[in-house]
Amino acid sequence: MIKYFNVNGIPSEEPKGEFWISQWQNSFSISKEDNTYDIDSKLIQLSDIVIKTIFGGTQNFYSKLPFFSSIYPFGGIDAEIKLSKKDFEKWINQEASKETYQVLYYYDMQNIIGFLQNLVQESKFLFCDFYKTFNENSFLLIEKPIQPNGIFYAAGQHIIEPFSKINHLFINLVSQLDIITKITFEFENMQLDFTGYPKLKSSKVLYGDAKKISSIDFKDTVFEKTKDIQLILNIRNEIVHNASLENIPKVYQVFEKNRMIEKFILIPDTTNGNFDTYKNRKRFFGQDTKLNELLPRLIAEFWKRMEVTIDKLTFSVT
C-alpha cells in the first residue's frame, strides 16, 4: 500500500492538500515541483560540453576510449582504484603528453559535476525521508497524552532522527551552492593549455566567491541574493557552528480528544532571511514559523534556481 506523508506530520492513505510525499517500496515521489531529474539531465549536458571543449568533439573523445580503460586516470578520485599518490605521480611522469593531461582534466571536471549530481539526489532523499520520519513517528513516550487536548512537545533521544535529517539537508544545500559556484567558475576559466597537467581554477572557490563570476547574470539563479538563500545559509551556519536551531530541539504535537491532529517544528524568527538578534540572543519565537510548512516551498525554489543557473551556464558556453 502506498503511504502519503503530509506537511502537518499526520500520514494518510490518500493524498491530502497540494503537497505530499508518497513512497512505493524504496522510491519517493513528490506531489509537485520536483525537477531533480531535469537538473541531473542538464548536468549531463554540461559534461558533453566539456568533452567538446577539451577534445574538439565527441569523435576525438571516443577515439581515446582505449586510454580510458587504464586505471590511472581515475587515481585520486575513485575508491575502487588502489593507487597511491606516489604511483600516480610516477605514471604521469612516464605518460607525459597532451592526451594524458586532457584526459586527467576532463575527469577532474567530470568529478565536480558528478558531485553536484549526487548532492541533488541526496537532497531529494533527505527531504522526503524527513517527512517520512516526521509522519510515521508519534514521538510519544506514553500511549496517550497527559491531557486530551492541547499542545505538547517531545524532546530528547527519540527526536534525534528527524533533526539529523534536517541538519544534513541544510548542510547539503550549502554544499550544492559551493559546488555550482566551482562548476560555473571553472567553465568560465576552462583550461585549454595541455602542455602540463592543469590545476582546476576553481579548487579554492566557494559560494562566497560568486562575485568573481561574470559569464552569467544572477537573476533567478542561486547566486541572486534572496531571503530564501540567505535563510538556507543561516540555518546551515547555525547547525554547523552552534550545534542546533534550538537549545533543546523539539517536535510539537497538537491533540484534540486524545487524537493527534498535527505535528510541527519551529524555527527562530527571521527578517529577510537573517535571524532576529539582540546581543547574545538569536532564538526568538514570536512568529510561530513552522519548518515543516516552510520547507516544501524553500526546497522547490532552491531546485528551480539551481536549474536556471545550469541553463544560463549552458547557454553561456554554447
C-alpha positions in Angstrom: 0.0 0.0 0.0 1.3 3.5 -0.9 1.7 5.8 2.1 1.3 9.5 1.9 3.3 11.8 4.1 1.9 15.2 4.7 3.2 18.6 5.8 1.2 18.5 9.1 3.1 15.3 10.2 0.0 13.1 10.0 0.2 10.3 7.4 -2.8 9.3 5.3 -3.8 6.5 2.9 -5.0 9.1 0.4 -3.3 12.4 -0.8 -4.3 15.4 1.2 -3.7 19.0 0.2 -1.4 20.3 -2.5 1.8 19.0 -1.2 2.6 15.4 -0.1 5.3 12.8 -0.4 4.5 9.2 -1.3 6.6 6.1 -1.0 6.3 2.9 -3.0 8.8 0.3 -1.9 12.1 2.2 -1.7 11.1 5.1 -4.1 9.8 8.5 -3.1 7.6 10.7 -5.2 6.8 14.4 -4.5 3.4 15.7 -5.5 4.7 18.8 -7.3 7.7 20.9 -8.2 10.2 18.1 -8.3 12.7 19.0 -11.1 15.6 17.0 -9.7 15.6 14.7 -12.8 15.8 17.7 -15.1 18.7 19.0 -13.1 20.5 15.7 -13.5 19.9 15.6 -17.2 21.2 19.1 -17.7 24.3 18.4 -15.7 25.0 15.5 -18.1 24.7 18.1 -21.0 27.4 20.1 -19.2 29.6 17.0 -19.3 29.1 16.8 -23.0 30.2 20.5 -23.4 33.4 19.6 -21.5 34.1 16.8 -24.0 33.6 19.1 -27.0 35.6 21.9 -25.5 38.6 19.8 -24.4 38.7 17.2 -27.2 37.3 19.3 -30.0 34.3 16.9 -30.5 32.8 13.6 -29.5 34.7 11.7 -32.2 38.0 12.7 -30.8 36.8 11.8 -27.3 35.7 8.4 -28.4 39.0 7.7 -30.2 40.7 7.9 -26.8 38.4 5.3 -25.2 41.3 2.7 -25.1 43.2 5.2 -23.0 40.3 5.5 -20.6 40.4 1.7 -19.9 43.6 2.3 -17.8 43.0 2.7 -14.1 45.4 5.6 -13.8 43.2 8.4 -15.0 40.9 7.6 -12.0 43.6 7.6 -9.4 42.9 10.0 -6.6 39.2 10.1 -7.5 37.7 6.7 -7.2 38.0 4.5 -4.1 38.0 1.4 -6.3 41.4 2.4 -7.7 44.1 1.1 -5.4 46.7 3.6 -6.3 49.0 5.7 -4.1 49.9 9.3 -4.8 53.5 8.2 -5.4 52.4 5.6 -8.1 50.1 8.2 -9.7 52.9 10.8 -9.9 55.2 8.1 -11.4 52.6 7.3 -14.1 52.1 10.9 -15.0 55.8 11.4 -15.5 56.0 8.3 -17.7 52.9 9.2 -19.7 53.6 12.9 -20.1 51.6 14.0 -23.1 48.9 16.4 -24.2 46.5 13.4 -24.4 47.3 12.4 -20.8 46.7 15.9 -19.5 43.4 16.3 -21.5 42.0 13.1 -20.0 43.0 14.0 -16.5 41.5 17.4 -16.7 38.3 16.0 -18.2 37.9 13.6 -15.3 38.6 16.4 -12.8 35.8 18.5 -14.3 33.5 15.5 -14.6 34.2 14.8 -10.9 32.9 18.1 -9.7 29.8 17.8 -12.0 29.2 14.4 -10.5 29.5 15.8 -7.0 26.5 18.1 -7.8 24.5 15.3 -9.4 25.0 13.2 -6.2 24.2 16.1 -3.9 20.9 17.0 -5.7 19.7 13.4 -5.5 20.8 13.2 -1.9 18.9 16.4 -1.0 15.7 14.9 -2.5 16.2 11.7 -0.4 16.8 13.7 2.8 13.9 16.0 2.1 11.5 13.1 1.5 12.9 10.9 4.3 12.5 13.7 6.8 8.7 13.8 6.1 8.5 10.0 6.3 10.2 10.0 9.7 8.2 13.1 10.8 4.9 11.4 9.8 5.5 7.8 10.9 6.6 8.6 14.4 4.3 9.9 17.1 7.3 10.8 19.3 5.2 9.9 22.3 6.8 8.3 25.4 3.3 7.0 26.5 0.4 5.8 24.5 -1.8 8.9 25.2 -1.0 12.5 26.2 -1.5 13.5 29.8 -4.4 15.8 28.7 -6.8 15.0 25.9 -6.5 18.5 24.3 -3.6 20.9 23.9 -0.1 21.3 22.5 2.8 19.2 23.9 6.3 18.7 22.8 8.7 15.8 22.5 12.4 16.3 23.1 15.5 14.1 23.8 16.7 10.9 22.3 13.6 9.9 20.4 13.5 13.1 18.2 17.1 12.8 17.0 16.2 11.1 13.7 14.1 13.9 12.1 16.5 16.6 13.3 19.5 14.7 12.0 17.9 14.6 8.5 17.1 18.3 8.7 20.6 19.1 9.7 22.1 17.0 6.9 19.7 18.5 4.4 20.7 22.1 5.1 24.4 21.2 5.1 23.8 19.5 1.7 22.1 22.6 0.2 25.0 24.8 1.0 27.4 22.2 -0.4 25.4 22.5 -3.6 25.9 26.2 -3.6 29.7 25.7 -3.2 29.8 23.1 -6.0 27.7 25.0 -8.6 30.0 28.0 -7.9 33.1 25.8 -8.6 31.5 24.5 -11.8 30.4 27.9 -13.1 33.8 29.5 -12.3 35.7 26.5 -13.9 33.6 26.8 -17.1 34.3 30.5 -17.2 38.1 29.7 -16.9 38.3 26.4 -18.6 41.9 25.2 -19.2 42.9 24.7 -22.8 46.7 24.6 -22.4 47.7 21.0 -22.0 51.5 21.4 -22.0 51.2 20.2 -18.4 48.6 18.8 -16.0 46.4 21.8 -15.4 45.1 22.6 -11.9 41.4 23.4 -11.5 41.0 27.2 -11.3 38.0 26.6 -9.0 39.8 24.4 -6.4 39.6 27.1 -3.7 36.4 28.8 -4.9 33.3 28.6 -2.7 29.8 30.2 -2.8 31.1 33.4 -1.1 33.3 33.9 -4.2 30.4 34.1 -6.6 31.3 37.8 -7.2 34.2 36.5 -9.3 31.7 35.1 -11.8 30.9 37.3 -14.8 29.7 35.0 -17.6 26.1 34.8 -16.5 23.6 37.3 -14.9 22.4 36.2 -11.5 18.7 36.9 -11.8 16.6 33.9 -10.8 19.8 31.8 -10.1 21.2 30.5 -6.8 23.6 33.4 -7.0 20.9 36.0 -6.6 20.8 37.3 -3.1 17.3 36.4 -1.8 15.9 36.0 1.6 15.4 32.2 1.0 19.0 31.7 0.0 20.1 33.8 3.0 17.9 31.7 5.3 19.4 28.5 4.0 22.9 29.8 4.6 22.0 31.0 8.1 20.3 27.7 9.1 23.3 25.8 7.9 25.7 28.0 9.7 23.7 27.7 13.0 23.8 23.9 12.6 27.5 23.7 11.8 28.8 26.4 14.2 26.2 26.4 17.0 25.0 22.8 17.0 21.3 23.4 16.5 18.5 25.8 15.6 17.2 25.5 19.2 18.9 24.9 22.5 16.6 21.9 23.0 15.3 20.5 19.7 11.6 19.8 19.9 8.7 18.3 17.9 5.4 19.9 18.9 2.2 17.7 18.9 -1.3 19.0 18.8 -4.1 16.9 20.3 -7.9 17.0 20.2 -9.8 14.5 22.2 -6.8 12.3 22.7 -6.1 12.3 18.9 -3.0 13.8 17.4 -4.1 16.2 14.6 -0.8 17.9 13.8 3.0 17.9 14.5 5.3 20.8 13.8 8.9 22.1 14.3 9.5 25.7 15.0 12.4 27.8 13.7 13.6 31.1 15.2 12.2 34.4 14.0 13.9 35.9 10.9 13.9 39.1 8.9 15.0 38.9 5.3 16.5 35.5 5.9 18.5 36.7 8.9 17.8 35.6 12.5 16.4 38.3 14.7 19.2 39.0 17.1 19.6 41.0 20.3 23.2 40.9 21.6 23.7 37.2 22.6 20.2 36.1 21.8 19.1 34.9 18.3 16.5 32.3 19.1 13.2 34.3 19.3 10.0 32.5 18.6 7.3 35.2 18.2 6.5 34.4 14.5 5.5 30.8 15.0 7.3 29.8 11.8 6.8 26.0 11.2 9.7 24.5 9.4 7.7 21.6 8.1 5.3 24.1 6.4 8.1 26.3 5.1 10.3 23.5 3.8 8.4 22.4 0.6 8.4 26.0 -0.9 12.0 26.6 0.2 13.3 23.4 -1.4 11.2 23.8 -4.6 12.5 27.4 -5.0 16.1 26.2 -4.4 15.9 23.5 -7.0 14.2 25.8 -9.5 17.0 28.3 -9.1 19.6 25.6 -9.5 18.1 24.5 -12.8 18.0 28.1 -14.1 21.7 28.5 -13.1 22.6 25.4 -15.1 20.6 26.6 -18.0 22.3 30.0 -18.1 25.7 28.4 -17.7 25.0 26.0 -20.6 23.8 28.9 -22.8 26.9 31.0 -22.0 29.3 28.3 -23.2 27.5 27.0 -26.3 
